[in-house]
Amino acid sequence: AMGASLLRNKAKEAGLEDIEVKNMAINQIPEDADVVITHKDLTDRARHKVPGARHVSVDNFLGSPKYDELIDEISAARV
């Protein structure tokens, strides 16, 4: 939940307010999810659940540079 809140705030700060960030159990991830961020120990399970999504593995939900990388990538793609 803290990681989702952090990513939500980073998206808002970057002007990406239309991005929906949700925190949920792997079994609840919708099949149409675009990006799934999981702890590295759970990534394989999430890939099996939603194989069509882009999967990002983190080892620390609160201190991962992956959030900034993802926001930068999305922002750049929209230019």
C-alpha positions in Angstrom: 0.0 0.0 0.0 2.9 2.4 0.8 4.5 1.7 -2.6 1.3 2.4 -4.4 0.8 5.6 -2.6 4.4 6.7 -3.4 3.9 5.9 -7.1 0.6 7.6 -7.2 2.2 10.8 -5.7 5.1 10.6 -8.2 2.6 10.3 -11.1 0.6 13.2 -9.9 3.8 15.4 -9.5 4.8 14.5 -13.1 1.4 15.6 -14.4 0.3 12.0 -15.1 -3.0 12.3 -13.1 -4.8 10.0 -15.5 -2.7 7.0 -14.5 -4.6 4.7 -12.1 -2.4 3.1 -9.4 -3.9 0.4 -7.3 -2.7 -1.8 -4.5 -4.0 -5.4 -4.6 -3.3 -9.0 -4.0 -1.8 -10.9 -6.9 -4.9 -13.0 -7.3 -6.9 -9.8 -7.8 -4.8 -8.3 -10.5 -7.1 -7.7 -13.6 -6.1 -9.3 -16.8 -6.0 -6.0 -18.6 -3.4 -4.5 -16.2 -0.6 -2.7 -18.1 2.1 -2.6 -15.5 2.4 -4.8 -12.4 4.9 -3.9 -9.7 5.8 -6.7 -7.2 8.4 -7.6 -4.7 11.1 -9.6 -6.5 10.0 -12.7 -4.6 6.5 -12.5 -6.1 7.2 -11.5 -9.7 7.1 -15.0 -11.1 3.7 -15.6 -9.5 2.4 -12.3 -10.9 3.7 -13.0 -14.4 1.8 -16.3 -14.3 -1.4 -14.5 -13.3 -1.1 -11.6 -15.8 1.4 -12.7 -18.6 0.5 -9.8 -20.9 1.4 -7.0 -18.5 4.8 -5.4 -18.1 6.3 -6.6 -14.8 8.6 -4.5 -12.6 10.4 -6.2 -9.7 11.5 -4.2 -6.7 13.3 -5.3 -3.6 12.1 -2.4 -1.5 8.7 -0.8 -2.1 9.7 2.5 -0.3 13.2 3.1 -1.7 13.2 1.7 -5.2 14.5 3.8 -8.1 12.2 1.8 -10.3 9.3 4.2 -9.6 11.2 7.2 -11.0 12.3 5.2 -14.0 8.8 4.2 -14.8 7.4 7.7 -14.4 10.2 9.1 -16.6 9.5 6.4 -19.2 5.8 7.1 -19.3 6.4 10.9 -19.4 8.9 10.5 -22.3 6.5 8.3 -24.2 3.8 11.0 -24.0 5.9 13.8 -25.5 
